[in-house]
């Protein structure tokens, strides 16, 4: 009941006219960037960080959440129409959705994706409403040792999952950790990694790194691989879902939501794993397995539901533990820091209007997205006619102006481009970008918790292994690093012995 009363108070915040406007702006932008291949919610939120500094925190986060949810919706449009996922979570939707489009059933595929996204997004938000306070209360029992162990687990899982190999993920992570150490050590007063430059004594602004790695790095990477100027697939006349389509879709919607929300909340979560699992499950349970690979509507309904439910799941550890489990969540954590806020269990007590206003806005945003995506899918598809050189050139200009406006500093702009070149080479050689962002944001926090735990234990490092919860978390982190290479080694040895 306490969660419901808090939610009703959150609706009082989210339904204010200005907040409704920012929610609409967010879902429209999110849908647009989800449709455009390569421009995801992480890049969009990163670009908007500098220009939202003067907004009220509640309004800014309502807009960011709208972008996140909207991109999950929009990614299905290009997956279905063009076999080009706008988001990684929409990859599976392309398998069956594009086959339906080629068979003249694009409208039915877009409809089941939009309605499934609405159903699963709402279910996921209900889960967020009731799960977040429970987890926040549990997190209040965490001490410095537990928080440090939790961050180590986050470091290892994100690095292992997002990288092509764990080694590349860890290299990216340590690059971010190094950037987070730049500046004056608050405990000793010593300058670290400043290279004698006074502009670095206050550290590197997170926004500079985020915009550099995502916007500049992505633009340079696209410029190096650009071969065309855009493309478009026409949508045939709009036709509603048939009764048979409804009958074959509603169960996959519910099953996809049941998979997406809990997996999205795990440190190894995100949207990719539940969408793959949903597709596999629907193929096993379908009464029409022969249609899979040829345009089965269950293969669109289930994965799209899992995709959107996972978005709500990702917000659970972010709000309750301050632990991002995706690139967009990491940038939203940077946005919290921009407003001098720290997500975690105490934010539910210190700033309830922001947290519950954000959660309430997700219900409203879901409804807005349903209204936008059902009738306007053909219009959204026309965004693909924008030539990529113009699109990414505009992003570069916007990134430059936004970064300069932070401190009116040419040094920040130069640093952004330098980091952007690093981001280009990371993409060029297969190093994931998200671990670097997570390392930079969580690194100083992990260092602070490490020092605090050692100070309390008077320098005894065994405190991390004698406390049951921290020992469990560190053991899980070790398993994440050790088990995948061990399994690969065992498979290789079996293959060689079989020959």
C-alpha positions, -999 to 999 in steps of 0.1 A, spaced: 0 0 0 29 23 7 41 18 -29 7 27 -42 4 59 -22 39 69 -33 29 61 -69 -2 83 -67 20 111 -54 43 105 -84 14 109 -108 8 143 -92 43 152 -103 43 135 -137 9 150 -147 20 186 -143 18 203 -178 55 209 -182 64 174 -172 38 160 -196 54 181 -223 89 168 -215 76 132 -215 61 138 -250 94 153 -262 112 123 -248 90 96 -264 91 113 -298 129 117 -297 132 81 -285 111 67 -312 130 87 -338 164 75 -326 152 39 -322 142 40 -359 175 55 -371 201 26 -373 231 32 -351 217 62 -331 205 46 -299 191 60 -266 226 61 -251 239 85 -277 207 106 -276 208 110 -238 245 117 -240 239 145 -265 211 160 -244 231 160 -211 248 194 -217 216 212 -228 194 199 -200 215 214 -172 190 242 -166 160 219 -165 145 208 -132 159 173 -124 124 157 -124 116 171 -159 150 160 -173 147 124 -160 111 121 -173 124 131 -207 154 107 -205 131 78 -195 108 87 -224 138 85 -248 148 51 -233 113 36 -237 107 53 -270 139 38 -285 128 4 -275 96 9 -294 111 26 -324 138 -1 -329 111 -25 -341 101 -3 -371 133 -6 -391 137 -43 -380 103 -50 -396 105 -27 -426 141 -30 -436 157 -59 -416 179 -33 -400 175 -31 -362 177 4 -348 186 -11 -314 204 -43 -304 174 -54 -285 154 -54 -318 177 -79 -336 154 -109 -330 123 -89 -342 140 -86 -376 140 -124 -381 103 -128 -384 91 -92 -387 109 -85 -420 96 -118 -434 60 -107 -425 67 -73 -442 79 -90 -474 48 -111 -474 27 -79 -473 19 -81 -436 41 -52 -424 12 -35 -407 2 -65 -387 39 -69 -376 41 -33 -366 8 -35 -347 17 -66 -327 51 -50 -319 35 -17 -307 8 -34 -287 32 -59 -272 56 -32 -263 27 -13 -245 16 -44 -226 50 -55 -216 62 -20 -208 32 -15 -185 38 -49 -168 75 -41 -164 66 -7 -149 42 -23 -124 71 -47 -115 94 -16 -110 68 1 -88 66 -28 -63 101 -43 -67 121 -11 -63 110 -2 -28 117 -37 -16 152 -38 -31 159 -3 -17 150 -14 18 173 -44 14 201 -22 1 200 -1 33 217 -30 50 247 -27 27 279 -15 42 311 -2 24 324 -38 19 291 -49 2 289 -18 -20 325 -23 -32 318 -60 -39 287 -51 -58 306 -27 -80 333 -52 -87 305 -76 -98 291 -49 -120 325 -42 -135 332 -79 -144 297 -87 -157 294 -57 -179 329 -62 -192 324 -99 -199 289 -95 -215 294 -64 -236 329 -72 -250 336 -96 -279 359 -112 -254 363 -106 -216 398 -92 -222 385 -64 -245 358 -56 -221 382 -53 -192 406 -31 -212 377 -8 -219 368 -9 -182 404 0 -171 405 29 -195 374 43 -179 388 37 -144 419 56 -153 398 86 -166 379 85 -133 411 89 -113 422 121 -131 422 151 -108 429 158 -71 427 129 -46 401 142 -21 418 123 8 455 132 2 452 164 -19 476 150 -44 471 156 -82 467 123 -102 472 118 -139 468 156 -146 499 158 -169 507 192 -153 475 207 -169 456 229 -144 424 223 -164 425 186 -152 428 194 -115 390 192 -111 389 160 -130 373 152 -164 337 160 -168 316 128 -173 296 146 -201 328 153 -220 337 116 -220 302 104 -227 297 127 -257 332 120 -270 330 82 -268 295 80 -281 288 109 -304 322 117 -318 334 81 -318 303 69 -335 304 97 -361 340 90 -370 332 52 -372 302 58 -395 323 82 -417 350 55 -421 324 29 -432 299 50 -451 289 36 -485 254 51 -491 233 80 -483 202 64 -468 174 42 -479 136 37 -474 112 8 -476 76 18 -484 49 4 -462 18 -11 -478 -17 0 -468 -25 -1 -431 -45 -32 -421 -54 -41 -385 -45 -73 -368 -69 -102 -375 -86 -122 -348 -61 -150 -354 -32 -126 -350 -46 -115 -316 -51 -151 -305 -15 -159 -314 0 -128 -299 -14 -122 -264 3 -152 -248 38 -143 -263 33 -107 -250 28 -120 -214 56 -146 -217 80 -120 -231 72 -96 -203 78 -124 -177 112 -130 -192 123 -94 -199 117 -77 -166 136 -100 -142 165 -105 -166 167 -68 -174 173 -61 -137 203 -85 -134 239 -72 -137 242 -94 -168 208 -83 -180 199 -59 -208 175 -66 -237 195 -91 -258 193 -121 -236 156 -121 -229 147 -114 -265 168 -145 -276 151 -166 -249 117 -154 -258 122 -163 -295 135 -197 -285 105 -203 -262 79 -192 -287 93 -214 -313 91 -244 -289 55 -236 -278 40 -225 -311 13 -245 -327 28 -233 -361 65 -240 -357 68 -245 -395 61 -207 -399 92 -197 -380 118 -184 -404 90 -175 -428 71 -148 -408 56 -162 -376 38 -134 -357 48 -150 -323 84 -144 -333 76 -106 -333 52 -104 -304 73 -123 -278 108 -107 -284 93 -72 -286 75 -77 -253 108 -90 -237 127 -60 -252 104 -34 -236 99 -52 -202 137 -54 -199 139 -15 -201 119 -13 -168 140 -40 -153 172 -21 -160 159 8 -139 155 -13 -108 193 -17 -100 199 18 -112 175 35 -89 179 12 -59 216 4 -59 231 30 -82 243 1 -104 239 6 -142 234 -26 -163 234 -10 -197 250 18 -216 219 40 -214 216 33 -176 253 43 -172 246 77 -189 215 82 -168 237 77 -138 260 104 -152 229 126 -154 221 120 -118 256 131 -109 252 162 -131 224 172 -107 245 162 -76 222 133 -70 232 97 -61 208 70 -70 205 43 -43 182 33 -14 185 68 2 171 86 -28 137 71 -21 138 89 12 157 121 2 140 128 -31 108 107 -34 91 132 -58 119 126 -84 119 88 -81 81 83 -80 75 111 -106 99 92 -129 82 59 -123 47 74 -128 59 90 -161 67 56 -175 30 46 -174 22 79 -191 50 75 -216 39 40 -225 4 53 -234 19 81 -255 41 56 -273 11 34 -282 -7 64 -297 24 74 -316 35 40 -329 2 25 -341 -9 52 -366 24 68 -374 48 39 -382 49 48 -420 57 84 -411 85 73 -387 100 51 -415 105 82 -437 132 94 -413 154 69 -430 155 91 -460 178 115 -442 213 111 -458 237 97 -432 264 124 -439 239 151 -430 226 132 -400 259 125 -384 273 159 -394 245 175 -374 252 153 -344 289 164 -345 279 201 -345 254 195 -317 280 177 -296 305 205 -301 281 232 -291 268 213 -261 302 204 -247 314 240 -251 284 253 -233 292 233 -202 321 255 -190 326 278 -221 359 259 -224 377 252 -257 399 228 -237 368 206 -230 360 206 -267 395 195 -276 394 168 -249 361 156 -262 375 152 -297 406 134 -284 384 110 -264 362 107 -296 393 95 -315 399 69 -288 362 59 -292 366 55 -329 396 31 -325 377 12 -298 349 5 -323 374 -2 -351 391 -29 -331 360 -43 -313 364 -28 -278 330 -20 -262 324 15 -252 299 10 -223 325 -5 -198 346 26 -202 317 48 -192 307 26 -163 343 24 -151 347 62 -151 314 67 -132 316 39 -107 354 38 -103 357 68 -79 327 55 -60 343 20 -57 375 36 -46 357 55 -19 339 24 -6 371 4 -7 389 30 14 360 34 38 358 -4 43 395 -7 50 393 23 74 365 7 94 384 -27 95 417 -9 104 434 -21 72 422 -57 74 414 -67 38 397 -99 50 366 -78 57 356 -84 21 356 -122 26 344 -126 61 311 -107 55 287 -132 38 271 -109 13 304 -92 1 321 -127 -1 292 -140 -22 293 -110 -46 330 -113 -51 327 -150 -57 301 -144 -84 325 -118 -100 353 -144 -100 330 -170 -116 320 -145 -143 356 -141 -153 367 -177 -149 338 -198 -161 335 -187 -198 372 -192 -207 371 -225 -188 341 -237 -208 357 -226 -241 389 -245 -231 368 -277 -223 350 -275 -257 383 -270 -275 398 -300 -258 368 -322 -265 369 -311 -302 406 -320 -305 402 -354 -288 372 -362 -311 395 -358 -341 
